[in-house]
Amino acid sequence: MSHSSNLEALIRQMPKAELHLHIEGSLEPELMFAIAQRNQIPLRFPSVDAVREAYNFHNLQSFLDIYYEGAQVLLHERDFYDLTRAYLDKMASENVRHVEIFFDPQTHTDRGVPFETVIRGIHRALIDAQTAYGISFRLILCFLRHLSEEAAMQTLEQALPFKQWIDAVGLDSSELGHPPEKFKTVFDRARNEGLLTVAHAGEEGPPDYIWQALDLLKVSRIDHGVRCLEDPKLVERLRQERMPLTVCPLSNIKLCVFPEMGQHNLKILLEKGLCVTVNSDDPAYFGGYLTENYRATQQALNLSVAEVIQLAKNSFEASFMPLDIKQAYIRELDALLQDSLSKTS
């Protein structure tokens, strides 16, 4: 077996956690069409292939436009169940042991779909997949940052009756011109309600947005964060605090954050001692789920076995799982590394 096929097998077989996944972004064109037919919603695309062809984006906004359009087919609890279950079935096949998924209630409530319909469908699929595959989970409610903080606060109010199903709040959608400070009050309220906080920052936005997420939103993780390298003081802080970055390599290429994978800064972030993780973001739109993100990154950046396993260890360290369970997965990965090194020595 060649070194590259050995590494490919290792990537597929090793336990992994995914911490940056928008469930609406896992809506494959085939499922979009099936649900549209079931709900008798006309799509402007004549075929599945036409949808895939539309997935050529030149920036974050061009992606978001079609992302919100695709979500229009989701109306009933069954739709949200089918969407979530399809993603989890795929994760089971890739030995993903734990997922922390985002959902965007405003994308649906603004269309008249009740909050309860959205969360019940997603939650039921998470429970069923945990029973079927043993995949543990956390659920993160994201506020859409291009909307007002008042709208975010209304969404939080709608969520509170289901607080036992929600672990954290996050911040996503159009980053430029919508700094984290805009949402300080609603994040304070969420933390007072016992919820953890995360935020997208430093994808298209400047390093200052990462500082704001840390200091004003008091986040436990930075989603993306790749622009931190522009600010050495920030990099040092992220390193010292072991602040996780949930990096999404294929997404970064598809949205032109980096021109090509060989120029991605993930290896540099890793070498600087940051707690960087690999994730798929919106896999139906960006050409790959978690394993493909590991594989593409490993090949383009020539990551070693030790670096690939470190990324997987980071994914558990950065998760919201109990410490003893994190440590068990990290020990399992350390054993895999030792085994792998002994075979090559």
C-alpha positions as CSV (number, residue, x, y, z in Angstrom):
1,M,0.0,0.0,0.0
2,S,1.4,3.4,-0.9
3,H,1.9,6.2,1.7
4,S,-0.9,8.3,0.2
5,S,-3.4,5.4,0.2
6,N,-2.3,4.5,3.8
7,L,-3.0,8.1,4.8
8,E,-6.3,8.1,3.0
9,A,-7.3,4.9,4.9
10,L,-6.2,6.5,8.2
11,I,-8.3,9.6,7.5
12,R,-11.4,7.6,6.9
13,Q,-10.8,5.2,9.8
14,M,-9.7,7.5,12.6
15,P,-12.4,8.9,15.0
16,K,-13.2,12.5,14.2
17,A,-15.5,15.3,15.5
18,E,-17.1,17.9,13.3
19,L,-17.6,21.3,14.9
20,H,-18.5,23.7,12.0
21,L,-21.4,22.4,10.0
22,H,-24.5,24.3,8.9
23,I,-27.3,21.7,8.6
24,E,-29.0,23.7,5.9
25,G,-25.7,23.6,4.0
26,S,-25.8,19.8,3.8
27,L,-28.9,19.9,1.6
28,E,-27.9,17.9,-1.5
29,P,-29.5,18.8,-4.8
30,E,-31.2,15.4,-5.0
31,L,-32.9,15.9,-1.6
32,M,-33.7,19.5,-2.5
33,F,-35.6,18.2,-5.5
34,A,-37.3,15.4,-3.6
35,I,-38.5,17.7,-0.8
36,A,-39.6,20.4,-3.4
37,Q,-41.7,17.8,-5.2
38,R,-43.2,16.5,-1.9
39,N,-44.1,20.1,-0.8
40,Q,-45.1,21.1,-4.4
41,I,-42.6,24.0,-4.4
42,P,-41.4,25.1,-7.9
43,L,-37.6,25.4,-8.3
44,R,-36.1,27.7,-10.9
45,F,-33.6,24.9,-11.8
46,P,-34.7,22.3,-14.4
47,S,-32.5,19.5,-13.0
48,V,-30.2,18.3,-10.2
49,D,-27.3,19.0,-12.6
50,A,-28.4,22.6,-13.1
51,V,-28.3,23.1,-9.4
52,R,-24.8,21.7,-9.1
53,E,-23.7,24.0,-12.0
54,A,-25.0,27.0,-10.0
55,Y,-22.6,26.1,-7.2
56,N,-19.7,28.2,-8.6
57,F,-19.3,31.1,-6.2
58,H,-17.0,34.1,-6.3
59,N,-17.6,35.2,-2.7
60,L,-19.6,34.5,0.5
61,Q,-22.6,36.5,-0.7
62,S,-23.0,34.7,-4.0
63,F,-23.1,31.4,-2.0
64,L,-25.5,32.8,0.6
65,D,-28.0,33.9,-2.2
66,I,-28.4,30.3,-3.4
67,Y,-28.1,28.8,0.1
68,Y,-31.2,30.7,1.2
69,E,-33.0,29.8,-2.0
70,G,-32.4,26.1,-1.5
71,A,-33.7,26.3,2.1
72,Q,-37.1,27.5,0.8
73,V,-38.1,23.9,0.2
74,L,-37.9,23.1,4.0
75,L,-41.4,23.5,5.4
76,H,-42.3,20.6,7.7
77,E,-40.8,18.7,10.6
78,R,-40.2,15.7,8.3
79,D,-38.1,17.9,5.9
80,F,-35.8,19.0,8.7
81,Y,-35.6,15.4,9.9
82,D,-34.7,14.1,6.5
83,L,-32.1,16.8,6.0
84,T,-30.4,16.1,9.3
85,R,-30.6,12.3,9.1
86,A,-29.0,12.3,5.6
87,Y,-26.0,14.2,7.0
88,L,-25.7,11.9,10.0
89,D,-26.0,8.7,7.9
90,K,-23.0,10.1,5.9
91,M,-21.0,10.9,9.1
92,A,-21.6,7.4,10.4
93,S,-19.9,6.0,7.2
94,E,-16.9,8.3,7.8
95,N,-16.4,7.3,11.5
96,V,-17.4,10.7,12.7
97,R,-18.1,10.1,16.4
98,H,-19.4,13.5,17.5
99,V,-21.0,16.5,15.7
100,E,-21.8,20.0,16.8
101,I,-24.1,21.4,14.2
102,F,-25.4,24.9,13.5
103,F,-29.0,25.7,12.4
104,D,-30.3,29.0,11.2
105,P,-33.9,29.4,12.5
106,Q,-34.4,32.8,11.0
107,T,-33.9,31.4,7.5
108,H,-37.2,29.5,8.2
109,T,-39.2,31.6,10.7
110,D,-38.9,34.5,8.4
111,R,-40.8,32.4,5.8
112,G,-43.5,31.5,8.3
113,V,-42.1,28.1,9.4
114,P,-42.5,27.8,13.2
115,F,-39.3,27.6,15.3
116,E,-40.7,24.4,16.9
117,T,-41.1,22.7,13.5
118,V,-37.4,23.3,12.7
119,I,-35.9,22.2,16.0
120,R,-38.2,19.2,16.5
121,G,-37.2,17.7,13.1
122,I,-33.5,18.3,13.7
123,H,-33.5,17.1,17.3
124,R,-35.4,13.9,16.4
125,A,-32.9,13.0,13.7
126,L,-30.0,13.6,16.2
127,I,-31.5,11.3,18.7
128,D,-32.3,8.6,16.2
129,A,-28.7,8.7,14.8
130,Q,-27.3,8.6,18.3
131,T,-29.3,5.4,18.9
132,A,-28.4,3.9,15.5
133,Y,-24.7,4.8,15.3
134,G,-23.6,6.1,18.7
135,I,-22.8,9.6,17.3
136,S,-23.0,12.1,20.1
137,F,-24.0,15.7,19.4
138,R,-24.5,19.3,20.4
139,L,-26.8,21.8,18.7
140,I,-25.9,25.4,18.1
141,L,-28.4,28.1,17.2
142,C,-26.9,30.7,14.9
143,F,-28.2,34.3,14.5
144,L,-28.1,35.8,11.0
145,R,-25.7,38.7,11.3
146,H,-27.1,40.6,8.3
147,L,-30.4,41.0,10.3
148,S,-30.8,43.2,13.4
149,E,-29.9,42.4,16.9
150,E,-33.6,42.8,17.8
151,A,-34.4,40.0,15.3
152,A,-31.7,37.9,17.0
153,M,-33.2,38.6,20.4
154,Q,-36.7,37.6,19.2
155,T,-35.2,34.3,17.9
156,L,-33.5,33.7,21.3
157,E,-36.9,34.2,23.0
158,Q,-38.5,31.6,20.6
159,A,-35.6,29.2,21.5
160,L,-35.8,29.4,25.3
161,P,-38.7,26.9,25.6
162,F,-36.4,24.4,23.9
163,K,-33.3,25.4,25.8
164,Q,-32.6,21.8,27.0
165,W,-32.0,20.9,23.3
166,I,-29.6,23.8,22.6
167,D,-26.0,24.0,23.8
168,A,-24.7,27.2,22.4
169,V,-25.5,30.2,20.2
170,G,-23.4,31.3,17.2
171,L,-23.2,34.1,14.6
172,D,-23.2,33.4,10.8
173,S,-24.1,34.8,7.4
174,S,-22.6,37.9,5.7
175,E,-19.6,38.9,7.8
176,L,-18.4,42.1,6.2
177,G,-20.0,45.2,7.7
178,H,-21.6,43.2,10.5
179,P,-19.1,43.1,13.3
180,P,-19.6,40.9,16.4
181,E,-20.1,44.0,18.6
182,K,-23.5,44.4,16.9
183,F,-24.7,41.3,18.9
184,K,-23.2,41.9,22.3
185,T,-26.5,42.3,24.1
186,V,-28.1,39.1,22.7
187,F,-24.9,37.1,23.4
188,D,-24.9,38.4,27.0
189,R,-28.5,37.3,27.4
190,A,-27.7,33.8,25.9
191,R,-24.8,33.3,28.3
192,N,-27.0,34.4,31.2
193,E,-29.4,31.6,30.1
194,G,-26.5,29.1,30.5
195,L,-25.7,28.8,26.8
196,L,-22.2,28.7,25.4
197,T,-21.1,31.1,22.6
198,V,-19.2,30.8,19.4
199,A,-19.0,33.1,16.4
200,H,-17.9,33.3,12.8
201,A,-15.0,35.8,12.6
202,G,-12.0,36.3,10.4
203,E,-13.2,34.6,7.3
204,E,-13.8,37.6,5.1
205,G,-13.8,40.0,8.1
206,P,-10.6,41.5,9.6
207,P,-8.7,40.3,12.7
208,D,-10.5,43.0,14.7
209,Y,-13.7,40.9,14.3
210,I,-11.9,38.0,16.1
211,W,-10.9,40.3,19.0
212,Q,-14.5,41.5,19.3
213,A,-15.8,37.9,19.3
214,L,-13.3,37.1,22.1
215,D,-13.8,40.2,24.2
216,L,-17.4,41.2,23.6
217,L,-19.2,37.9,22.8
218,K,-16.9,35.9,25.1
219,V,-16.8,33.0,22.7
220,S,-15.5,29.5,23.5
221,R,-14.5,29.0,19.8
222,I,-13.8,31.1,16.7
223,D,-15.4,29.7,13.6
224,H,-13.0,30.1,10.6
225,G,-10.5,32.6,12.1
226,V,-8.0,32.2,9.2
227,R,-7.3,35.9,8.9
228,C,-5.8,35.9,12.5
229,L,-2.3,35.6,10.9
230,E,-2.5,39.2,9.9
231,D,-2.2,40.1,13.6
232,P,0.8,38.5,15.5
233,K,-0.6,39.7,18.9
234,L,-3.9,38.0,18.2
235,V,-2.1,34.7,17.1
236,E,-0.2,34.7,20.4
237,R,-3.4,35.2,22.4
238,L,-5.1,32.4,20.5
239,R,-2.1,30.1,21.2
240,Q,-1.9,31.0,24.9
241,E,-5.6,30.6,25.5
242,R,-5.8,27.4,23.3
243,M,-8.7,29.1,21.6
244,P,-10.1,26.7,18.9
245,L,-10.4,27.7,15.3
246,T,-13.0,25.7,13.3
247,V,-11.4,25.9,9.9
248,C,-13.2,24.9,6.7
249,P,-10.7,24.3,3.9
250,L,-12.8,23.4,0.9
251,S,-15.2,26.2,1.8
252,N,-12.3,28.7,1.9
253,I,-11.3,27.7,-1.6
254,K,-14.8,27.6,-3.0
255,L,-15.5,31.1,-1.6
256,C,-12.1,32.5,-2.7
257,V,-10.7,33.2,0.8
258,F,-7.6,31.4,-0.6
259,P,-7.0,31.0,-4.4
260,E,-6.1,27.3,-4.1
261,M,-5.7,24.7,-1.4
262,G,-1.9,24.8,-1.7
263,Q,-2.0,28.4,-0.5
264,H,-4.2,27.7,2.5
265,N,-2.7,28.7,5.8
266,L,-4.0,25.7,7.9
267,K,-0.5,24.1,8.2
268,I,1.0,27.4,9.3
269,L,-1.7,27.8,12.0
270,L,-0.9,24.2,13.1
271,E,2.8,24.9,13.2
272,K,2.2,28.0,15.3
273,G,0.6,25.8,18.0
274,L,-3.0,26.9,17.5
275,C,-5.9,24.5,18.2
276,V,-7.0,24.4,14.6
277,T,-9.7,21.9,13.5
278,V,-10.9,20.7,10.1
279,N,-14.6,21.0,9.2
280,S,-16.9,21.0,6.1
281,D,-19.1,24.1,6.7
282,D,-21.7,23.7,3.9
283,P,-20.6,20.4,2.3
284,A,-23.4,20.1,-0.3
285,Y,-22.4,23.4,-1.8
286,F,-18.6,23.3,-1.3
287,G,-17.8,19.9,-2.8
288,G,-17.0,17.7,0.2
289,Y,-17.8,16.4,3.6
290,L,-15.4,16.0,6.5
291,T,-13.2,13.2,5.1
292,E,-12.8,15.1,1.8
293,N,-11.7,18.2,3.7
294,Y,-9.1,16.2,5.5
295,R,-8.0,14.5,2.3
296,A,-7.8,17.6,0.2
297,T,-5.9,19.5,2.9
298,Q,-3.5,16.6,3.6
299,Q,-2.6,16.3,-0.1
300,A,-2.2,20.0,-1.0
301,L,-0.3,20.9,2.2
302,N,1.6,17.6,2.4
303,L,0.5,17.0,6.0
304,S,2.2,14.2,7.9
305,V,0.4,11.4,9.7
306,A,1.2,13.1,13.0
307,E,-0.3,16.4,11.7
308,V,-3.5,14.7,10.5
309,I,-3.9,12.9,13.8
310,Q,-3.3,16.2,15.7
311,L,-6.1,17.8,13.7
312,A,-8.4,15.0,14.8
313,K,-7.2,15.3,18.4
314,N,-7.9,19.0,18.3
315,S,-11.5,18.3,17.0
316,F,-12.2,16.5,20.3
317,E,-10.3,18.9,22.5
318,A,-12.2,21.8,21.0
319,S,-15.6,20.1,21.3
320,F,-18.2,20.7,24.1
321,M,-18.1,17.1,25.2
322,P,-17.3,16.1,28.8
323,L,-13.6,16.0,29.5
324,D,-13.3,12.3,30.2
325,I,-14.9,11.4,26.9
326,K,-12.6,13.9,25.0
327,Q,-9.6,12.3,26.7
328,A,-10.7,8.7,25.7
329,Y,-10.9,9.8,22.1
330,I,-7.5,11.5,22.3
331,R,-6.0,8.3,23.8
332,E,-7.5,6.3,20.9
333,L,-5.9,8.7,18.4
334,D,-2.5,8.6,20.2
335,A,-2.6,4.7,19.9
336,L,-3.4,5.1,16.2
337,L,-0.4,7.3,15.8
338,Q,1.9,4.9,17.6
339,D,0.6,2.1,15.5
340,S,1.0,4.0,12.3
341,L,4.6,5.1,13.2
342,S,5.6,1.6,14.1
343,K,4.4,0.3,10.7
344,T,6.5,2.9,8.8
345,S,9.6,2.6,10.9
